[in-house]
Amino acid sequence: MAEKGTPRRARVRRTTTILGSRIARLIFASNMAGLAVLIIGAMVLNEMRAGFVASKKQDLEAQAQIFSSLLSDDATTPEPGLNPDAARQTLQRLNLPERVRARIFTPDGELVGDSYYLSERVDVSALPPLSEPGFLARTGRDLSEWSSSAFDFFSPRRSSEALRTQSFEEEFKVAALGGQAASQRFSDRGSRVISVSMPVQRVSAVVGVLVLEASDIDEIIRAERVALVPFIGVAVLMAFFTSVMLTLGIARPLRRLSLAADRIRSGASDRIDVPLLTQRTDEIGDLATSIQSMTEALLERIEANEQFAADVAHELKNPLTSIRSAVETLERVKDPDAALRLRQVIASDVKRLDRLITDISNASRLEAEMTRLPSEQIDIARFVRDIVRTYEGIGDGESAVHVSFTDATMGARLIVRGREGPLGQVLRNLIDNARSFSPGGSTVDVRLEQTNEGPRTIARLTVEDSGPGVPPDKLETIFNRFYTDRPKGTAFGNNSGLGLSIVKQIIATHRGKVWAENRTEAGAKFTVDLPAI
């Protein structure tokens, strides 16, 4: 079938790698931005917490050493031993911070004095009733322990600054043996405690253990969490902004394409009208352009099929009308000669119908065969020579029309990529068309030569006859479907008018060209150009 419309300029496709995709880069950047904000904020706050815990530990160790020296001087006896009353008085005189608690134990673990009981700061809030920690307290403790262990992997610290998590009994045992121990743990109420245990010695004997505990860590952590809120807010806003941008840039255009396709499917529209999407320079623009081109091609194909069906109905109606009229007339005719002429008309129309149906069937199957048959490399000179040889011996005598082949490529081996079946049909249609117009005893000349079209090599095939030629105003019309304007004297009913239309369609699918012109002396000349490899 003949081509319609003008060829659309092929759009250059961009690279399909991940980093080469603008949409992929946008998705990666938007998702990583919010995550980076949270990671940076968490790492910064984790370093602040680690530095604070290490500083608090060193501060408690310094205070414990001073208080231990005071207790060794003021609260020990020469035996050696620990004077409980003197120890409590010394503990009471210590100027401890509000959230620091000091306790003195004997080496056996017996409590001698507690700063919370001995100082004047004891109040109801400082001595809450004992109870099991609640769910929130336990959950907060577990999350704090998990986050500490998780971020310790990313931000390792020196072993001298690390603070172990151990029980009071384990820490006390180290100090009772003369060592110095520090640890962090959670109290029964779920609060974090930093503890330092220091032995109280008389000469070299351990007479007691001083324990300093700081319980203000939870307040610092809460302050850190408050400081994390701006980072979280920025991350949330950035995630929301990028989500909106992705929705507007990807999801919404895809939705528009989907709705446009649905409108075409339902028959509400016959075109995909998305000009803003086709102007985009990313994959969405490529997709919109491809869908629009595909839809236009399908619509052109549908219109061509509708026109083809209308042409078929018209061409079949003519011989059928003639046959019906001849049959009706034959029933009333008494003259034998007139009846014979009517039967000849009927036979001629039946022959024409048979030719029409055969050619219509071939034309309808052509498109499916063109997409189904694989392309291959064809030696065009050998291919044309083999087809021309099939016409040798057809019709002997003076009235026969002969076919000759001339290879003007001077031995050049021209290779054409195509399908042998359709290309063979092109050559046979052109030769048969030339033979049908040529007078008896003449020759149809088939010639192959090599030419160039810019940098491309072209295999040019010409078929020349000695017939009456083509009217100048019909040189393009003859490639239309069912064109059968034949000169007087030529056989009627032997042509359906589809041969040259099929030729043009096949050559177009092989990226070639075909045209007709009249020879100077007499006859017509059909030229086919095919790109050669």
Secondary structure by P-SEA (a helix, b strand, c coil): cccccccccbbbbccccccccaaaaaaaaaaaaaaaaaaaaaaaaaaaaaaaaaaaaaaaaaaaaaaaaaaacccccccccccaaaaaaaaaaccccccbbbbbbcccccccccccccccccccccccccccccaaaaaaaaaaaaaaaaaaaacccccccbbbbbcaaaaaaaaaacbbbbbccccccbbbbbbbbbbbbccccccbbbbbbbcaaaaaaaaaaaaaaaaaaaaaaaaaaaaaaaaaccaaaaaaaaaaaaaaaaccccccccccccccccaaaaaaaaaaaaaaaaaaaaaaaaaaaaaaaaaaaaaaaaaaaaaaaaaacccaaaaaaaaaaaaaaaaaaaaaaaaaaaaaaaaaaaacbbbbbbaaaaaaaaaaaaaccccccccbbbbbbbbccccccccccccaaaaaaaaaaaaaaaaaaccccbbbbbbbbbbbccccccbbbbbbbccccccccccccccccccccccccccccccccaaaaaaaaaaaaacccccccccccbbbbbbbbbbcc
